[in-house]
Amino acid sequence: MAEALKIAVAGLGTVGAGVVSLLASQGDLIAMRCGRPVTVTAVSARDRTRNRDCDISGMAWYDNAVDMAREADCDLVVELIGGSEGIAKEACEAALDAGRHVVTANKALIAVHGAELARRAEAKGLALNYEAAVAGGIPIIKALREGLAGNQILSVQGILNGTCNYILSTMRDTGRAYADVLAEAQHLGYAEADPTFDVDGIDAAHKLAILAALAFGRDVDFDGVHIEGIGRIAAADIQYAEELGYRVKLLGMASDSEDGVMQRVHPVLVPADAPIAGVEGVFNAVVTEGDAVGTSVLEGRGAGAGPTASAVVGDVMDIAAGRMAPVFGVPVDRLKPASSLPIGHRHGAYYVRLRVFDRPGVIAGVTAALRDENVSMESIIQRGRDPNEPVDVVLTLHETDEARMTRALDRIGQLDAVIEPPHMIRIER
């Protein structure tokens, strides 16, 4: 059997400990499938004294991950620190400069600096693998880079954040308010103490930017992603969506055209019978559309020690077996320039919830604003008949341009009877 592949692991949190444990418990299977053993020779973390659910005895300890990347007796560095800047970036750069392969689960790093790191790796004939950066245990990177390589990918979309999916699923099942369910998610460990990256859509946007680059052969363009979170989704929106035959999901969506790539992360209404509507709880799903294969759906756990460690170890095994592919499917110098379209170019249907005083002429004012922008109403729901109390008016609108929809909503928001800004959710059919 060939000589062992020696790896160093930077970061021994939940995922890092999971990687070390999985490599140990599956050592014989990994060696058989790769044709060589995989051995952890060095580790780095902030706290040497912390108890961890893995055996690190016999491994060299480094207090500084950058020093480890430069100096450790290893062929490959696994980066599990996180963050787009600082020590995570420096450790990856140091590893590549020292001639060591890199495997990372760091979506922020790849979304912001992926092209730069890919150029370093390719210049030295090294691998930069990042399966675990997107959708945890779902092998979507390998699917796009290898399994679907013979297709022109037309679009990719998915549930890319399990925290948001758990919150929206639970709100639908229980009728509870967003803040209440978010607090529960934090208590259960599904949401961080500071959940901003998750609930504001940033985490999903990092992942979408990576998928779009890989799917369409373009430079990674995180800054070109339109991002909205789920903080404005009310229990009432979810209930009305159910009544209309939809479910509310936070989706990341990217599509390619001659004009450029549209990348967007925001809540949407999807038909209740659509495959992605049935993806509940902390699960993720990614849907791709290829010109030859048609629609493909991958679903699984998007986070956690086991799924993420599984993806990391799969990347390590590829390198151990000598399997390498360009970081973004084609050599980085052949990636097309980023050309992201603003959300105003979207053409689609819309859901709008208005909070109004039930006075004569309210609906006439709303329909006049829509008419003047050539926006056609599909349905209307009105609850309550009390001129002294605010009531909900819910509209669904036929497909139109986002710019027209925005102008119409601006006018509607200025009507005297409308007591708060109109709440709009895009519909994806």
C-alpha positions in Angstrom: 0.0 0.0 0.0 1.2 3.5 -0.8 2.6 5.8 1.8 0.1 7.5 4.1 -1.4 11.0 3.3 -0.5 13.1 6.3 -2.9 15.9 7.2 -3.1 18.7 9.7 -6.4 20.0 11.1 -6.8 23.7 11.9 -9.8 24.1 14.2 -11.1 21.5 16.7 -14.6 22.6 17.2 -17.6 20.4 16.5 -16.6 19.8 12.9 -12.9 19.5 13.5 -13.4 16.9 16.2 -15.8 15.1 13.9 -13.3 15.0 11.2 -10.6 13.5 13.5 -13.0 11.0 14.9 -14.3 9.9 11.4 -10.8 9.5 10.0 -10.0 7.3 13.0 -13.2 5.2 13.1 -13.2 4.6 9.3 -9.4 4.3 8.8 -9.5 0.8 7.3 -12.3 1.7 4.9 -10.7 4.9 3.9 -7.3 3.2 3.2 -9.0 0.5 1.1 -10.9 3.0 -1.0 -8.0 5.4 -1.4 -5.2 2.9 -1.8 -3.3 4.5 1.1 -4.0 5.4 4.7 -4.9 8.9 5.9 -3.2 10.0 9.1 -3.7 13.1 11.2 -0.2 14.3 12.2 -0.9 17.8 13.6 -3.8 19.9 15.0 -4.3 23.5 16.0 -6.9 25.2 18.2 -7.3 28.1 20.6 -7.6 26.1 23.8 -5.2 23.2 24.5 -7.0 22.2 27.7 -10.5 21.8 26.4 -12.0 18.3 26.5 -12.9 17.1 22.9 -14.8 14.1 21.6 -11.7 12.9 19.7 -8.4 11.4 20.5 -5.5 13.8 19.6 -2.8 12.0 21.5 0.3 11.5 19.4 -0.5 14.5 17.2 1.7 17.6 17.2 -0.1 20.6 18.8 0.2 24.1 17.4 -1.2 27.2 19.1 -1.1 29.0 15.8 -2.7 27.6 12.7 -0.5 29.6 10.3 2.6 28.2 11.9 1.1 24.7 11.6 0.3 25.3 7.9 3.9 26.3 7.3 5.8 23.9 9.5 3.9 20.7 10.3 4.8 17.3 8.9 1.9 17.1 6.5 0.8 17.0 2.9 -2.6 18.6 3.4 -4.2 21.2 5.7 -7.8 21.1 6.7 -9.1 24.5 7.6 -12.1 24.6 9.9 -11.7 27.9 11.6 -14.2 30.0 9.7 -14.4 33.6 8.6 -13.4 35.3 5.4 -10.4 37.1 6.8 -7.7 36.7 9.5 -6.1 33.5 10.5 -8.3 31.2 8.4 -7.3 33.0 5.2 -3.7 33.3 6.3 -3.5 29.5 7.2 -4.8 28.6 3.7 -2.4 30.9 2.0 0.5 29.6 4.0 -0.4 26.0 3.3 -0.6 26.6 -0.5 2.6 28.6 -0.5 4.3 25.7 1.3 3.1 23.2 -1.3 0.3 21.6 0.7 -3.2 20.8 -0.5 -6.1 22.6 1.3 -9.5 21.3 2.2 -11.9 23.8 3.8 -15.5 24.1 5.1 -15.3 27.8 5.0 -18.0 29.3 2.8 -17.2 32.9 3.6 -13.6 32.4 2.6 -14.4 30.8 -0.7 -17.2 33.3 -1.5 -14.9 36.3 -0.9 -11.4 35.0 -1.8 -12.1 31.8 -3.8 -10.7 33.0 -7.1 -7.5 34.3 -5.5 -6.9 31.1 -3.6 -7.8 29.0 -6.6 -5.1 30.8 -8.6 -2.5 30.1 -5.9 -3.5 26.4 -5.8 -3.5 25.9 -9.6 -0.1 27.7 -10.0 1.4 24.9 -7.8 -0.7 22.0 -9.0 -2.4 21.7 -5.6 -6.0 20.9 -4.7 -8.4 23.3 -3.0 -11.5 21.4 -2.1 -14.5 22.9 -0.4 -17.4 20.4 -0.5 -18.3 21.0 3.1 -18.7 24.8 2.5 -22.1 24.4 0.8 -25.0 22.4 2.1 -23.1 20.2 4.6 -23.4 16.5 3.7 -25.1 17.1 0.3 -22.4 16.5 -2.4 -23.5 19.4 -4.6 -19.9 20.7 -5.4 -18.9 17.3 -6.7 -22.2 17.0 -8.6 -21.7 20.3 -10.4 -18.0 20.0 -11.0 -18.0 16.3 -12.1 -21.3 14.6 -12.3 -23.0 17.3 -14.3 -19.9 18.6 -16.1 -21.4 17.7 -19.5 -24.3 20.0 -19.0 -24.8 23.7 -19.5 -26.3 24.6 -16.1 -29.2 27.0 -16.6 -30.1 27.6 -13.0 -29.4 26.5 -9.5 -31.5 27.2 -6.4 -31.9 25.8 -3.0 -32.6 25.9 0.7 -29.1 26.7 1.9 -29.6 27.5 5.5 -31.1 25.0 8.0 -31.6 27.6 10.7 -34.0 29.6 8.5 -35.7 26.5 7.2 -36.3 25.3 10.8 -37.8 28.7 11.8 -40.1 28.9 8.8 -41.2 25.3 9.1 -41.9 25.6 12.8 -43.8 28.8 12.3 -46.0 27.0 9.8 -46.6 24.0 12.0 -47.3 25.9 15.2 -48.6 29.3 14.1 -46.1 30.9 16.5 -44.3 34.3 15.9 -40.9 34.6 14.4 -39.2 35.9 17.5 -40.6 33.1 19.6 -39.4 30.4 17.2 -36.0 32.0 16.8 -35.5 31.9 20.6 -36.5 28.2 20.6 -34.0 27.5 17.7 -31.2 29.2 19.8 -32.1 27.1 22.8 -32.0 23.9 20.7 -28.7 24.8 19.2 -30.1 25.3 15.7 -29.3 29.0 15.8 -26.3 30.9 17.1 -26.5 33.3 20.1 -26.0 36.0 17.4 -28.1 34.6 14.5 -27.5 37.5 12.2 -25.5 35.6 9.5 -28.2 33.0 9.3 -31.5 34.9 9.6 -30.3 37.9 7.5 -29.5 35.6 4.6 -25.7 36.2 4.6 -24.8 32.6 5.2 -27.0 31.4 2.3 -25.6 34.2 0.1 -22.0 33.0 0.6 -23.1 29.5 -0.5 -25.1 30.8 -3.5 -22.1 32.8 -4.7 -20.0 29.6 -4.7 -22.6 27.6 -6.5 -23.2 30.3 -9.2 -19.5 30.5 -9.9 -19.2 26.7 -10.3 -22.4 26.3 -12.2 -21.9 29.1 -14.7 -18.1 29.2 -15.0 -17.9 32.8 -13.7 -15.8 34.6 -11.1 -17.2 34.4 -7.6 -19.2 37.5 -7.0 -20.6 37.6 -3.5 -21.1 41.4 -3.7 -23.5 40.8 -6.6 -25.9 38.7 -4.5 -29.2 40.4 -3.6 -29.8 39.5 0.0 -32.9 39.7 2.2 -33.5 37.7 5.4 -36.6 36.3 7.1 -37.0 38.8 9.9 -40.1 40.5 8.4 -42.0 37.2 7.8 -45.0 37.2 10.1 -47.1 34.2 11.1 -49.9 35.8 9.1 -47.9 35.6 5.9 -47.3 31.9 6.4 -51.0 31.3 7.1 -52.1 33.3 4.0 -49.5 31.5 1.9 -51.0 28.1 3.0 -54.5 29.4 2.1 -53.3 30.3 -1.3 -51.6 27.0 -1.9 -48.0 28.0 -1.1 -45.3 27.6 1.5 -42.7 30.2 2.6 -39.1 29.3 2.1 -35.8 31.2 2.2 -34.2 30.3 -1.1 -30.9 31.1 -2.8 -31.4 31.3 -6.5 -29.1 31.9 -9.5 -29.8 31.9 -13.2 -27.5 32.6 -16.2 -28.4 34.5 -19.3 -26.8 36.5 -22.1 -27.3 39.6 -20.0 -25.5 38.2 -17.0 -26.2 36.2 -13.8 -28.9 37.0 -11.4 -28.1 35.9 -7.8 -30.6 36.4 -5.0 -31.4 35.2 -1.5 -34.8 36.1 -0.1 -38.0 34.6 1.2 -40.3 33.2 -1.5 -43.7 31.6 -1.9 -43.3 28.2 -3.6 -46.2 25.9 -4.6 -47.1 23.5 -1.8 -46.6 20.5 -4.1 -43.2 21.6 -5.4 -40.4 19.2 -4.3 -38.5 21.9 -2.4 -41.7 22.9 -0.4 -41.5 19.5 1.4 -38.0 20.1 2.7 -38.6 20.8 6.3 -36.7 21.5 9.5 -32.9 21.8 9.4 -32.6 20.0 6.1 -31.1 21.6 3.0 -31.9 21.0 -0.7 -30.4 22.1 -4.0 -32.2 22.0 -7.3 -30.2 22.3 -10.6 -31.4 22.6 -14.1 -29.1 21.3 -16.9 -29.7 21.4 -20.6 -29.2 17.7 -21.0 -30.1 16.2 -17.6 -33.1 18.4 -16.8 -34.0 18.9 -13.2 -31.9 17.3 -10.4 -32.7 17.5 -6.7 -30.3 16.8 -3.9 -31.5 16.9 -0.3 -29.9 16.2 3.1 -28.6 17.6 6.3 -26.8 20.9 5.8 -24.9 21.2 9.0 -23.7 19.4 12.1 -20.6 17.4 13.0 -21.5 14.2 11.1 -22.6 15.6 7.7 -19.9 18.3 7.5 -17.2 15.9 8.6 -18.4 13.5 6.0 -18.0 16.1 3.3 -14.5 17.1 4.5 -13.3 13.5 4.7 -14.7 12.9 1.1 -12.5 15.8 -0.1 -9.5 14.5 1.8 -10.0 11.0 0.2 -10.1 12.5 -3.3 -6.7 14.0 -2.8 -5.4 10.8 -1.2 -6.5 8.9 -4.2 -5.0 11.4 -6.6 -8.4 12.7 -7.9 -8.1 16.4 -8.7 -10.3 18.9 -10.6 -10.1 22.6 -11.3 -11.3 24.5 -8.3 -14.3 26.0 -10.1 -14.7 23.4 -12.8 -12.4 25.2 -15.3 -9.0 26.7 -14.8 -9.4 30.0 -12.9 -8.0 32.1 -15.8 -10.8 30.8 -18.0 -13.6 31.9 -15.7 -15.8 34.4 -17.3 -16.0 37.8 -15.6 -18.6 38.3 -13.0 -21.7 40.1 -14.5 -24.4 40.2 -11.9 -27.8 41.6 -12.7 -29.7 43.7 -10.1 -32.9 42.4 -8.6 -34.8 45.0 -10.6 -34.4 42.8 -13.6 -36.5 40.1 -12.1 -39.8 39.2 -13.9 -42.2 37.2 -11.8 -45.3 37.0 -9.6 -45.8 38.6 -6.2 -47.6 38.3 -2.9 -48.4 41.6 -1.1 -49.9 42.0 2.4 -51.3 45.4 3.3 -52.3 46.6 6.7 -55.1 49.2 6.2 -58.1 51.0 7.8 -61.2 49.6 6.2 -62.5 52.8 4.6 -64.4 53.4 1.3 -62.1 53.8 -1.6 -59.1 51.9 -0.2 -59.1 49.1 -2.7 -59.8 51.6 -5.5 -56.6 53.5 -4.5 -54.6 50.2 -4.5 -55.9 49.0 -7.8 -55.3 52.5 -9.4 -51.6 52.3 -8.3 -51.3 48.8 -9.8 -53.1 49.8 -13.0 -50.8 52.8 -13.6 -47.8 50.5 -13.5 -49.5 47.9 -15.7 -49.5 45.4 -12.9 -52.4 42.9 -13.0 -54.0 41.5 -9.9 -54.6 37.7 -9.6 -56.4 37.4 -6.3 -57.4 39.4 -3.2 -58.2 38.4 0.4 -59.6 40.8 2.9 -60.3 39.9 6.6 -62.4 41.9 8.9 -65.0 44.7 8.5 -64.3 47.3 11.1 -63.7 50.9 10.0 -62.0 51.7 13.3 -59.5 48.8 13.3 -56.7 47.9 10.9 -57.4 44.8 8.7 -55.2 42.8 6.4 -55.6 42.9 2.6 -53.6 40.3 0.8 -53.0 40.5 -3.0 -51.3 38.1 -5.4 -50.1 39.8 -8.6 -49.5 38.2 -12.0 -46.0 38.2 -13.4 -44.5 41.7 -13.9 -41.2 43.4 -13.7 -39.7 44.1 -10.3 -39.2 47.7 -11.1 -42.9 48.2 -11.9 -43.8 46.3 -8.7 -41.6 48.5 -6.6 -43.0 51.8 -8.0 -46.6 50.5 -7.4 -45.8 49.6 -3.8 -44.2 53.0 -3.2 -47.5 54.6 -4.3 -49.7 52.3 -2.3 -47.6 52.9 0.8 -48.4 56.6 0.6 -52.2 56.1 0.7 -53.8 57.5 3.9 -55.5 54.3 4.8 -52.3 52.2 4.6 -50.8 52.2 8.0 -47.5 50.4 7.5 -45.3 49.8 4.5 -46.6 47.1 2.2 -45.0 43.7 2.8 -44.0 41.9 -0.4 -42.8 38.4 -1.0 -41.8 37.1 -4.4 -43.6 34.0 -5.8 -41.5 31.3 -7.5 -43.6 28.8 -9.5 
